[in-house]
Amino acid sequence: MGQEQSQPDLAVRVRETISTRGLCASGDRVLLALSGGADSTTLALVMHKIAPDLELALGAAHLNHCLRGPESDRDEEFVRRLAWSLELPFFSGREDVAALARAGRVGLEEAGRDIRRAFLCRVAKENGYSAVALGHHADDAAETVLMALVRGSGLTGLSGIPAKEGMLIRPLIDLTRDDILGFLADEGAAWREDGSNRDMRFLRNRVRHQVLPLLRRAANPAVSRALVRLAGLAAAEEEFWGRYADSFVEGRGEGNAVRMDASRLAGLSLAEQRRVFRRAYERFCGGMSGLSADKTDAAIALCRECGEEKEVHLGDSRVAVLRGGFLVLESRPRGARNRPAKTPDAPRIEMAVPGPGVYPIPGRGQALQIALMPRPEEGAPWLARDAHRVFLDADRFSFPAVLRSLLPGDRFRPLNSPGSRKAARFLQDRKADRRARAEALVLVSGGGIAWLAPHCPDHSFRVTDNTRTILQARLLSPEEMNKLLLATKQ
């Protein structure tokens, strides 16, 4: 009796979420991200129930993070069988997330999220899916808001988990964890338990298993709904302030720098200054990672300084510098102020490469072309000698990538080389002249150089016997760009 009542109720609620939040439309192809846990198992079962009425074509994908040995392999086998039982196309991949986290000097959770999202979006684009459905629910959103609150986040952090984020959608975002577990119990459905979800070394687990239960008992039984409501209010405020701040941030200029008029910024209130600077940082970096309140205020304080070339380092190679009456955000290694990587006649380049496509290079008359292709059954095009074209292992390459000028201290491992070396020294040994060294570019993926263009790929990104998908990167000459433009117009 309970089963008959709960199933349609939950399915109807998910359909309402999809409709009211505009997550997808009739005829869309949706890729389901499956981990094997309770949330993603519910996502698969519910979406399979409502797909016929909504005319959705579903697929499923799983990335094995290789963090728990045989347990990770059993997770992969579980979701494979789940997809097969629902007659869904299934896509899988494997990444050593721990090794990539160490290489990128980021936490396991952050590395896993970024690598997983890149994998899911790549699979979706390669196979014609317009959206990727994730299993986040209301309690996840509440946890995210509470974690942001205790860290002293602003409205951006308090906005929580959006229902729709680019091609990522979250159909379960209006359900609670109890809703999900009740549905699975009524269905008699099994799921996989990840032991790391109870590891109290992770802040999210402490919030989930200790802090929120205490708040429900001692303060508000509906604290999750209250936090989700707070997130909705914050998101609306953030949308308004984002549009306001955009009017103060000038678009990407030479070298992809972002700048703000220092005197105009100095005339704003502190709250407005912080808003504008954070918006500029987000536009420059593609996200807010690494920016603290202290760094924000230190950078804003430059607008009250006298003189030129005052600067504040923001972490990694990012710097805020007061120059020519503007507060400029640019990439530059610490201590490299008086050691420009380029001669004056070679403008510095830094541009985002979000995925396959053609990207004109400012000031060069050239373009970067990125394309994905299945490994051919016969032939080996990657063995052909072509300085302006390189073939890389797409499974080792992650988006968004960056194409930028060579910086002092840049290191990579040349193809078939036993170890890494400085890229500048590599060019010197190759007898590259001054102009060639000044115009050298690097294609950066996941924090590492994948291609010293147009000279040599990095050994770590080489095509191997295990490569399934090949990424072709090519520098197009002005003539090739013109031919491409003519072809697209015909």
C-alpha positions as CSV (number, residue, x, y, z in Angstrom):
1,M,0.0,0.0,0.0
2,G,2.8,2.4,1.0
3,Q,4.7,1.5,-2.2
4,E,1.7,2.5,-4.4
5,Q,1.4,5.9,-2.7
6,S,5.1,6.9,-2.4
7,Q,6.2,6.1,-6.0
8,P,3.8,8.4,-7.9
9,D,4.2,11.1,-5.3
10,L,8.0,11.2,-5.7
11,A,7.8,10.9,-9.4
12,V,5.3,13.7,-9.7
13,R,7.5,15.9,-7.5
14,V,10.5,15.3,-9.7
15,R,8.5,16.1,-12.8
16,E,7.3,19.4,-11.2
17,T,10.9,20.3,-10.4
18,I,12.0,19.6,-14.0
19,S,9.1,21.7,-15.2
20,T,9.1,24.7,-12.8
21,R,12.9,25.0,-12.9
22,G,13.2,24.5,-16.6
23,L,15.8,21.7,-16.3
24,C,15.1,20.1,-19.6
25,A,12.5,20.0,-22.4
26,S,10.6,17.3,-24.3
27,G,12.9,15.5,-26.7
28,D,16.1,16.2,-24.7
29,R,18.8,13.6,-24.4
30,V,19.9,13.4,-20.7
31,L,23.0,11.7,-19.4
32,L,22.5,10.4,-15.8
33,A,25.6,10.6,-13.5
34,L,25.7,7.3,-11.5
35,S,27.9,6.6,-8.6
36,G,25.9,3.7,-7.2
37,G,24.9,5.5,-4.0
38,A,21.3,6.0,-2.8
39,D,21.0,9.4,-4.5
40,S,22.1,8.4,-8.0
41,T,20.2,5.1,-7.8
42,T,17.0,7.0,-7.1
43,L,17.9,9.4,-9.9
44,A,18.2,6.5,-12.3
45,L,15.0,4.8,-11.2
46,V,12.8,8.0,-11.1
47,M,14.1,9.4,-14.3
48,H,13.5,6.1,-16.0
49,K,9.9,6.2,-14.7
50,I,9.1,9.7,-16.0
51,A,11.2,9.6,-19.2
52,P,8.4,8.2,-21.5
53,D,5.9,10.9,-20.5
54,L,8.5,13.7,-20.8
55,E,9.9,12.1,-24.1
56,L,13.4,12.1,-22.7
57,A,16.2,9.8,-24.1
58,L,18.4,8.7,-21.2
59,G,22.0,7.4,-20.9
60,A,24.1,6.7,-17.9
61,A,27.8,7.4,-17.1
62,H,30.2,6.5,-14.2
63,L,33.7,7.6,-13.4
64,N,35.8,5.2,-11.3
65,H,37.9,7.3,-9.0
66,C,40.2,4.4,-8.1
67,L,40.2,5.5,-4.5
68,R,39.0,2.3,-2.8
69,G,40.5,-0.5,-4.7
70,P,38.2,-3.4,-5.3
71,E,35.3,-1.5,-3.7
72,S,35.5,1.1,-6.5
73,D,35.5,-1.7,-9.1
74,R,32.4,-3.1,-7.4
75,D,30.7,0.3,-7.6
76,E,31.4,0.4,-11.3
77,E,30.0,-3.1,-11.8
78,F,26.9,-2.2,-9.8
79,V,26.0,0.9,-11.9
80,R,26.8,-1.0,-15.1
81,R,24.2,-3.6,-14.1
82,L,21.7,-1.0,-13.0
83,A,22.0,0.8,-16.4
84,W,21.6,-2.5,-18.3
85,S,18.6,-3.4,-16.2
86,L,17.0,-0.1,-17.3
87,E,18.2,-0.6,-20.9
88,L,20.2,2.6,-20.8
89,P,23.4,3.2,-22.9
90,F,26.3,3.1,-20.4
91,F,29.6,5.0,-20.5
92,S,32.5,4.5,-18.0
93,G,35.9,5.9,-17.3
94,R,38.7,5.5,-14.8
95,E,40.9,8.2,-13.2
96,D,43.5,8.0,-10.5
97,V,42.0,10.9,-8.6
98,A,44.4,10.7,-5.6
99,A,47.4,11.0,-8.0
100,L,45.8,13.9,-9.8
101,A,45.0,15.6,-6.6
102,R,48.6,15.4,-5.4
103,A,49.8,16.7,-8.8
104,G,47.4,19.6,-8.7
105,R,48.0,20.2,-5.0
106,V,44.2,20.2,-4.3
107,G,42.0,18.2,-2.0
108,L,40.5,14.9,-2.9
109,E,37.0,16.2,-2.9
110,E,37.8,19.2,-5.2
111,A,39.9,17.1,-7.5
112,G,37.2,14.4,-7.7
113,R,34.5,16.8,-8.4
114,D,36.4,18.7,-11.2
115,I,37.6,15.5,-12.9
116,R,34.2,13.9,-12.7
117,R,32.4,16.9,-14.2
118,A,34.9,17.1,-17.0
119,F,34.4,13.4,-17.8
120,L,30.6,13.7,-17.7
121,C,30.5,16.8,-19.9
122,R,32.9,15.3,-22.4
123,V,30.9,12.1,-22.6
124,A,27.7,14.1,-23.0
125,K,29.0,16.3,-25.8
126,E,30.7,13.4,-27.6
127,N,27.4,11.4,-27.6
128,G,24.8,14.1,-28.3
129,Y,23.4,14.6,-24.8
130,S,22.1,18.1,-24.0
131,A,22.2,17.8,-20.2
132,V,23.9,15.8,-17.4
133,A,21.7,15.0,-14.5
134,L,23.3,14.8,-11.0
135,G,21.8,13.4,-7.9
136,H,22.1,16.3,-5.5
137,H,19.1,16.9,-3.2
138,A,17.8,19.4,-0.7
139,D,19.9,18.1,2.2
140,D,23.1,18.4,0.0
141,A,22.1,22.0,-0.7
142,A,21.5,22.7,3.0
143,E,24.9,21.2,3.9
144,T,26.6,23.4,1.3
145,V,25.0,26.5,2.7
146,L,25.9,25.7,6.2
147,M,29.5,24.9,5.3
148,A,29.7,28.3,3.5
149,L,28.2,30.0,6.5
150,V,30.8,28.7,9.0
151,R,33.6,29.6,6.6
152,G,32.4,33.2,6.5
153,S,31.3,33.1,2.9
154,G,29.5,35.9,1.1
155,L,26.2,35.6,-0.8
156,T,28.0,33.7,-3.6
157,G,28.7,30.8,-1.3
158,L,25.4,31.1,0.5
159,S,23.6,30.6,-2.9
160,G,24.2,26.9,-2.4
161,I,23.8,24.3,-5.2
162,P,21.9,25.6,-8.2
163,A,19.2,23.4,-9.8
164,K,20.7,24.2,-13.2
165,E,24.4,25.0,-13.9
166,G,25.2,25.1,-17.6
167,M,24.5,21.6,-18.9
168,L,24.4,20.2,-15.4
169,I,20.9,19.7,-13.9
170,R,19.7,18.4,-10.6
171,P,16.2,16.9,-10.8
172,L,16.2,15.7,-7.1
173,I,17.1,19.1,-5.6
174,D,13.6,19.5,-4.0
175,L,13.8,16.1,-2.3
176,T,15.2,15.3,1.1
177,R,17.5,12.4,2.0
178,D,14.5,10.8,3.9
179,D,12.4,11.1,0.7
180,I,15.1,9.2,-1.2
181,L,15.6,6.5,1.3
182,G,11.9,6.0,1.7
183,F,11.5,5.6,-2.1
184,L,14.3,3.1,-2.3
185,A,12.8,1.1,0.6
186,D,9.4,1.0,-1.1
187,E,11.0,0.0,-4.3
188,G,13.0,-2.7,-2.6
189,A,16.1,-1.3,-4.5
190,A,19.7,-1.9,-3.5
191,W,22.4,0.7,-3.6
192,R,26.1,1.0,-2.8
193,E,27.4,2.5,0.4
194,D,30.7,4.5,0.2
195,G,32.5,4.2,3.5
196,S,34.2,7.6,2.9
197,N,30.8,9.3,3.4
198,R,31.2,8.6,7.1
199,D,34.8,9.6,7.4
200,M,34.8,12.5,9.9
201,R,38.0,14.0,8.5
202,F,35.8,15.6,5.9
203,L,33.9,18.7,6.8
204,R,30.8,17.8,4.8
205,N,30.5,14.5,6.7
206,R,30.8,16.3,10.1
207,V,28.1,18.7,9.0
208,R,25.9,15.9,7.7
209,H,26.1,13.5,10.6
210,Q,26.8,15.8,13.6
211,V,25.9,19.4,13.0
212,L,22.6,19.2,11.1
213,P,21.1,16.5,13.4
214,L,22.0,18.7,16.4
215,L,20.3,21.7,14.8
216,R,17.2,19.7,14.0
217,R,16.9,18.6,17.6
218,A,17.9,21.8,19.3
219,A,16.8,24.6,17.0
220,N,14.6,23.8,14.0
221,P,13.3,20.4,12.8
222,A,13.0,21.9,9.3
223,V,16.5,23.5,9.3
224,S,17.3,22.0,5.9
225,R,14.3,23.7,4.3
226,A,15.3,26.9,6.0
227,L,18.8,26.8,4.7
228,V,17.6,26.0,1.2
229,R,15.2,29.0,1.4
230,L,18.2,31.1,2.5
231,A,20.1,29.9,-0.6
232,G,17.3,30.9,-2.9
233,L,17.2,34.4,-1.4
234,A,21.0,34.7,-1.7
235,A,20.9,33.5,-5.3
236,A,18.4,36.1,-6.3
237,E,20.5,38.8,-4.6
238,E,23.6,37.5,-6.3
239,E,22.0,37.6,-9.7
240,F,21.2,41.3,-9.2
241,W,24.6,42.3,-7.9
242,G,26.3,40.3,-10.6
243,R,24.7,42.4,-13.3
244,Y,25.6,45.6,-11.4
245,A,29.2,44.6,-10.9
246,D,29.6,43.7,-14.6
247,S,29.2,47.4,-15.5
248,F,32.5,48.2,-13.7
249,V,34.6,45.3,-15.2
250,E,36.2,45.8,-18.6
251,G,36.3,42.7,-20.8
252,R,39.4,40.7,-21.4
253,G,42.1,42.8,-23.1
254,E,45.6,42.1,-24.3
255,G,46.8,39.0,-22.7
256,N,43.3,38.3,-21.5
257,A,43.8,40.6,-18.5
258,V,40.7,41.9,-16.7
259,R,40.8,45.5,-15.5
260,M,38.8,48.0,-13.5
261,D,39.1,51.8,-13.4
262,A,40.9,52.4,-10.1
263,S,39.4,55.9,-9.4
264,R,35.9,54.7,-10.2
265,L,36.3,51.7,-8.0
266,A,37.7,53.9,-5.2
267,G,34.6,56.0,-5.2
268,L,32.3,53.0,-4.4
269,S,31.4,51.8,-0.9
270,L,33.4,48.9,0.5
271,A,30.5,46.5,-0.2
272,E,30.3,47.6,-3.8
273,Q,34.1,47.4,-4.2
274,R,34.1,43.8,-2.9
275,R,31.3,42.9,-5.3
276,V,33.1,44.4,-8.3
277,F,36.4,42.8,-7.5
278,R,35.0,39.4,-6.9
279,R,33.1,39.6,-10.2
280,A,36.4,40.6,-12.0
281,Y,38.2,37.7,-10.3
282,E,35.5,35.3,-11.4
283,R,35.6,36.5,-14.9
284,F,39.4,36.2,-15.0
285,C,39.7,32.8,-13.4
286,G,36.5,31.2,-14.4
287,G,35.6,30.6,-10.7
288,M,36.1,31.9,-7.1
289,S,38.6,29.2,-6.0
290,G,41.5,30.6,-4.1
291,L,40.1,34.1,-3.4
292,S,39.8,35.0,0.3
293,A,38.3,38.1,1.9
294,D,41.8,39.2,3.0
295,K,43.1,39.1,-0.5
296,T,40.1,40.9,-1.8
297,D,40.5,43.8,0.6
298,A,44.3,44.0,0.0
299,A,43.7,44.2,-3.7
300,I,41.0,46.9,-3.3
301,A,43.3,48.9,-1.1
302,L,45.7,49.3,-4.1
303,C,43.2,51.8,-5.5
304,R,44.1,54.2,-2.7
305,E,47.8,53.9,-3.3
306,C,50.0,56.4,-5.1
307,G,52.4,55.5,-7.8
308,E,52.6,52.7,-10.3
309,E,53.1,48.9,-10.3
310,K,51.8,48.3,-6.8
311,E,50.6,44.7,-6.6
312,V,49.1,42.0,-4.5
313,H,49.6,38.3,-5.1
314,L,46.3,36.4,-5.1
315,G,47.8,32.8,-5.2
316,D,49.2,30.6,-7.9
317,S,50.3,32.9,-10.7
318,R,47.5,35.4,-10.3
319,V,48.3,39.0,-9.3
320,A,46.4,42.2,-8.9
321,V,48.4,45.2,-10.1
322,L,47.8,49.0,-10.1
323,R,48.9,50.1,-13.6
324,G,48.0,53.2,-15.7
325,G,45.0,54.1,-13.5
326,F,43.5,50.6,-13.7
327,L,43.4,47.7,-11.2
328,V,44.5,44.8,-13.5
329,L,44.2,41.1,-12.9
330,E,46.8,39.1,-14.7
331,S,48.9,35.9,-14.5
332,R,52.5,36.2,-13.5
333,P,54.7,34.1,-11.3
334,R,55.8,35.7,-8.0
335,G,59.0,37.7,-8.4
336,A,58.6,37.9,-12.2
337,R,57.7,41.6,-12.4
338,N,60.9,42.7,-14.0
339,R,61.4,39.5,-16.0
340,P,58.8,39.5,-18.8
341,A,58.5,36.2,-20.6
342,K,58.0,37.9,-23.9
343,T,59.8,40.5,-26.1
344,P,57.9,43.7,-26.6
345,D,56.7,42.7,-30.1
346,A,55.0,39.5,-28.8
347,P,51.8,40.3,-26.9
348,R,51.3,38.1,-23.9
349,I,48.5,35.5,-24.4
350,E,46.2,33.9,-21.9
351,M,42.9,32.5,-23.1
352,A,40.4,30.0,-21.9
353,V,39.7,26.8,-23.9
354,P,36.4,25.4,-22.6
355,G,36.2,22.6,-25.0
356,P,36.5,21.5,-28.7
357,G,36.3,24.4,-31.2
358,V,38.3,27.1,-32.9
359,Y,39.7,29.9,-30.8
360,P,41.3,33.0,-32.4
361,I,44.5,34.0,-30.7
362,P,44.5,37.8,-29.9
363,G,47.2,39.8,-31.8
364,R,48.5,36.8,-33.6
365,G,46.3,36.3,-36.7
366,Q,46.3,32.6,-35.7
367,A,43.8,30.3,-34.0
368,L,43.8,27.2,-31.9
369,Q,41.7,24.4,-33.2
370,I,40.7,21.6,-30.7
371,A,38.9,18.5,-32.0
372,L,38.1,15.1,-30.5
373,M,38.2,11.9,-32.6
374,P,37.9,8.2,-31.9
375,R,41.2,6.3,-32.2
376,P,41.3,4.9,-35.8
377,E,41.4,1.2,-36.2
378,E,44.2,1.5,-38.7
379,G,47.0,4.0,-39.1
380,A,48.7,6.2,-36.6
381,P,48.3,9.9,-37.5
382,W,50.0,11.0,-34.3
383,L,53.3,9.7,-35.7
384,A,53.3,12.1,-38.6
385,R,55.7,15.1,-38.3
386,D,53.7,18.3,-38.2
387,A,55.0,21.1,-35.9
388,H,51.7,22.9,-35.8
389,R,49.6,19.9,-35.0
390,V,49.7,17.5,-32.0
391,F,47.7,14.4,-31.0
392,L,47.1,13.9,-27.3
393,D,45.3,11.3,-25.2
394,A,41.8,12.9,-24.6
395,D,41.2,10.7,-21.5
396,R,44.2,12.4,-19.8
397,F,43.1,15.9,-21.0
398,S,40.5,17.9,-19.0
399,F,38.5,21.0,-19.8
400,P,38.5,23.9,-19.3
401,A,42.1,24.3,-20.5
402,V,44.2,27.4,-21.0
403,L,46.3,28.5,-23.9
404,R,48.9,31.1,-22.7
405,S,52.3,32.5,-23.3
406,L,55.4,30.8,-21.9
407,L,56.2,32.0,-18.3
408,P,59.5,31.9,-16.5
409,G,59.9,28.6,-14.7
410,D,57.4,26.7,-16.8
411,R,58.4,23.0,-16.8
412,F,57.2,20.0,-18.9
413,R,58.3,16.6,-19.8
414,P,59.2,16.5,-23.5
415,L,57.8,13.5,-25.5
416,N,59.9,10.4,-24.8
417,S,62.1,12.3,-22.3
418,P,63.0,10.6,-19.0
419,G,62.1,13.6,-16.9
420,S,60.9,17.2,-16.8
421,R,62.8,20.2,-17.8
422,K,62.4,24.0,-18.1
423,A,60.5,24.8,-21.3
424,A,62.7,27.8,-22.0
425,R,65.9,25.7,-21.8
426,F,64.3,23.1,-24.1
427,L,63.7,25.8,-26.7
428,Q,67.3,27.0,-26.4
429,D,68.6,23.5,-26.9
430,R,66.4,23.3,-30.0
431,K,68.2,26.4,-31.3
432,A,64.9,28.3,-31.4
433,D,65.7,32.0,-32.1
434,R,64.6,34.8,-29.9
435,R,61.3,35.5,-31.8
436,A,60.4,31.8,-31.7
437,R,61.0,31.7,-28.0
438,A,59.0,34.8,-27.5
439,E,56.0,33.5,-29.5
440,A,56.0,30.0,-27.9
441,L,52.7,29.1,-26.3
442,V,51.7,26.4,-23.8
443,L,48.4,24.5,-23.8
444,V,47.7,23.8,-20.1
445,S,45.3,21.1,-18.8
446,G,44.6,20.3,-15.2
447,G,47.5,22.5,-14.1
448,G,50.1,20.8,-16.4
449,I,51.5,21.7,-19.8
450,A,50.1,19.3,-22.4
451,W,51.8,21.0,-25.4
452,L,54.6,23.4,-25.8
453,A,53.3,24.9,-29.1
454,P,54.3,24.6,-31.8
455,H,57.4,22.5,-30.6
456,C,56.7,19.4,-28.5
457,P,53.9,17.6,-26.6
458,D,54.3,16.6,-23.0
459,H,55.0,12.9,-22.5
460,S,52.3,12.4,-20.0
461,F,49.6,13.3,-22.6
462,R,51.0,11.1,-25.4
463,V,48.8,8.7,-27.3
464,T,49.3,5.1,-26.0
465,D,48.0,1.7,-26.7
466,N,45.3,2.3,-24.1
467,T,44.1,5.6,-25.7
468,R,40.4,5.4,-26.7
469,T,39.8,9.0,-27.7
470,I,42.3,11.3,-29.3
471,L,42.4,15.1,-28.9
472,Q,43.9,16.9,-31.9
473,A,45.3,20.4,-31.2
474,R,46.3,22.5,-34.1
475,L,47.6,26.1,-34.6
476,L,45.9,27.5,-37.7
477,S,47.8,30.0,-39.8
478,P,45.9,33.2,-41.1
479,E,45.4,31.5,-44.4
480,E,44.0,28.4,-42.8
481,M,41.7,30.5,-40.7
482,N,40.4,32.3,-43.8
483,K,39.7,29.0,-45.5
484,L,37.8,27.8,-42.5
485,L,35.7,31.0,-42.3
486,L,34.9,30.7,-46.1
487,A,33.9,27.0,-45.6
488,T,31.6,27.8,-42.8
489,K,29.8,30.6,-44.8
490,Q,29.2,28.3,-47.8
